[in-house]
């Protein structure tokens, strides 16, 4: 493979996540000429070409055959058919990065014809604003340089965390893959409560979103654990303490544990169902 700074990358699928990564790569200085996106509809691809100035084609096999890295960015339900269609185009053994939730590297490798270097990635939607969090697992065929390349590609849209056991992708899904929805739900609840307390919806929304952003930035930049940051806001017999006591009476920790365990279990079920 050529230098990881500018490999030829084929995105099989040009949906939101693929476009997020393409945008991140271009912002990091990747050469447009080395990026190709594929899809079934030329009209949609023309929009991608217009937005990013990259190569586009409806020919998945041709794009894969010319690439050093093949990013599988199609829906999980479509991956088996798409991967089997690429099997004859990967004799040059490119790095394959799968963004499809729930599909194991073993299933993908079988569909591609075996002996393929595969990195399985669980990204999340904040990747669209280059604030993503991705969990990655590499199978035994992935070299050190290929792992570095995958790190660079996904690192263009946020942070990257590698796991050594593929089964840990399921907890990654529960924490960061599905995690944005939990925070959106909390924001929704806070906005609605603010309105019930008399604020305008615009004011409640602006205050909630800025508070969420500020809390996240503070937690990222602080050397202290989030539990300690919480304690510092929670003065004895103060206003925050009353809210925290209410959350604890409803057993918020157990609630999150149950919810995230259900998410992780469902990820495992989908792996078994979609990987056949």
N, C-alpha and C positions, 0 to 999 in steps of 0.2 A: 504494500500500500504506500502511496506517496505521503508526503508530510501531512500530519494531522491538521495543519493549519489550513489546508485547502484541498481536501479529498473531493472527488466527484460523488455527489449525494443524490440519490433518486428517492423522491417521496412518492410511494405508491398510495395514492389518495391525497386529495388537496382540500380537506375540511379544515375546521377551525384550529385544531391542534397542529396540523402540518403547517398551516399559514403562520401560526404563532412562532413555531420553531424557525421557519424560513425568515421571518422578520427579525428574530433575534440573531440569527446567523449573519444576516446582512448588516445589522447594527454592529456586529463584532468584526466586520471587515471581510467576511467570506466573499469570494468572487461569484458574481451572478452567473457567469458562464458555466460554473461547476455545479449549479443547482438545477434539478429537473423535477417537475411535479406531473403526476399522471392522474387521469380520471376518465370516466366513461363519456362525459359530455364536453364537447369542444367549446361550447358557449361559456361554461363555467371556467374552463381552463384559460380561455382568452381573458377573462376578468383577472385571474391570478397572474397571468403574464403582464397584463396592464398595470397591476398593482405593484408587482415586485421586479419586473423586468427579467424574469428567469425563463428557462426553457420549459415548454409544456408539450405533452403528447398523450394520446389515448392508448399508446402501445406500452403496456406494463413491462412486457418481456424485453423489449428493446431498451427501455430506460434502465432496467435492472442489469442487463448484460454489459452496459457501458459504465456502471457505477462501482465505486470503491465501497460505498455504504448504501444499503437499501433500507429505507425506513418504511415499515409497514404501518400505514396510518389509515386503515379502513376499519369499519365496524367489526366487532368480534364475530358477529353472525356471518360476515362475508369473508373472514380471513382464510378459512379452509380452502374455498374455491379459488381465491386470489393466490394463495401460496402455492397450491398445486399447479396453477397456471404459470408460475415463475420457475418451477423446478428445473426446467431445461435451460434456463438462462443464467445459472449460478455456478457454472463449472469453474469460473475464476475465483471462487470462494470469497466473495465480499463479506464484510461485516453486515449482519442483518439486525436491525433494531426494531422491535415490535412495540407499538403503543397500544395494542389491543388488550383491553381489560379481560382478565380471567383465562387467558390462553397460555398454557405452559410452554416452556422452551422445547420440551420433548415432543409435544404435539406439532409445534411449528417445524421442528427439525424433520419429523417424519413426513410432513406434507411437502417440505422442500426437497426431499430426497436423501436426507442424512448427511452427517459430517459437515454441518454448517456452524459457523461462529454466530451465535445469537445472543443479543442482549435484550432482556425483557424489561420494559420500562412502565412504571405507573406514574404518569404525570398528573397534574391537576389544572383546573381552568385558570387560575391566576397566571399561568404561563402566558396567557394572551396579553398580559401587561408586564411581562418579564419579571414577575414576582412569584414564579412557580416553585413547587417542591416536588421533586421526582425521586422515586425509589427505583433502583436498578439492580438487576441480577444478571451475571454473565455465565453462560454455560462453559463446559470444559474446553471447547474449541476456541474460545476468545483469547487472543494474545494480549500481552501487556500494552502494546501500541494500539490495538483495537479498543481496549478498555479506555485508554486515554482519549481516543477519538470520540467514543460515546460520551465520555465525561464532558468533553468540549462542546459537543452538539447540544446536549441537554442543559449544560451549564449556561448556554446562551439565553435561556429563558428563566433562570432561577437557580436554586440550590440543588445539589445532587447528593443522595445518600445511597451507598451500595450496601447490599445485604449478601451474606455468604450462603444462606439457605433460601431456596426459591419459595418455600412455604411462607417466609416472612413477608413476601409481597402482599399477602392477604392482610396482615396487620397494617402494612403501609397504606393499603387501600382504605382501611378503617380510619387511619389517622389523617393522612394528607390527601389521598385520592378523593374521598368523599367529604373530607373535613370542611371545605369551603361552604358546603350546604349547611353544616351545623352552625357556622358563624352567621350565615345569612338568616337562618331561623332565629338565632338569638337577636340579631339586629331587627328583624321583623317584629319580634315580641317587644323589644324595647321601644321601638317607634310607636307601636300600637298603645303601649302602656303610657307613653308620653302624651299621646293624643287624649287618652282617657283622663289624664291628670290635668288637661287644659291647654297644652301646647298646640300650636298649629302643626299640621302634618309636615310642612316644609321645615319648620324649626326643629321638630323632633327628629326628622330624618337627618338633617345637617349635623345636629349635635351628636346623634348616635354614630354616624359614619366617621366623623372626626375623632370621636372618643375611641372607637375600635381601632382606627389607624394609629392614633397616638399611643394607645396601650401596647399595640404590637411593636411599634418602633422602640418604645421604652424597654419592653421585654427583650428585644433583640440586642439592644445596645448596653443593657445593664449586665453587670457581672453577677448579680443576685438572682437566685431562683425565683420563679414566678410566685411561689407560695409566700416568699418573703416580701415581694413587691405588693402582694395583696394585703399582707399584714400591715404594711406601712400606711396603706390607705384606710385601714379599718381601725379607727380610734375607738377605745373602750367607751361604751355608752353613747357612741356617736351615730350619725345617720347611716353611714355605710354598714356599720355593724348590724343594724336592724335588717337591712336587705340580705346580708350574708347569712344571718341566722334563719331567715325565711327560706333561703335556698337550701341550707343544711337540713332544715326540718323536712323538706321535700326530698332529701337524700340525693342531691344533685350528682355526687360522685358515683353512686350506684346506678343512677339513671344513664349517665354517659357510658359507664362500663357495659351495661346491658345493650345499649344502642350500638356501641362500636363492636362488641362481640357479635351481635346479629349481622352487622355489616361484613365483618371478617369471615363469618361462617357462610354467608351468601356468596362471597367471592370464591371460597373453596367449592361450593356447589356449582357455581357457573364454570369453574375450571374443569370439573368432571363432566359437566353437560356439554360444553362447547368444544372440548378437546377431543371428542370421539371422532 
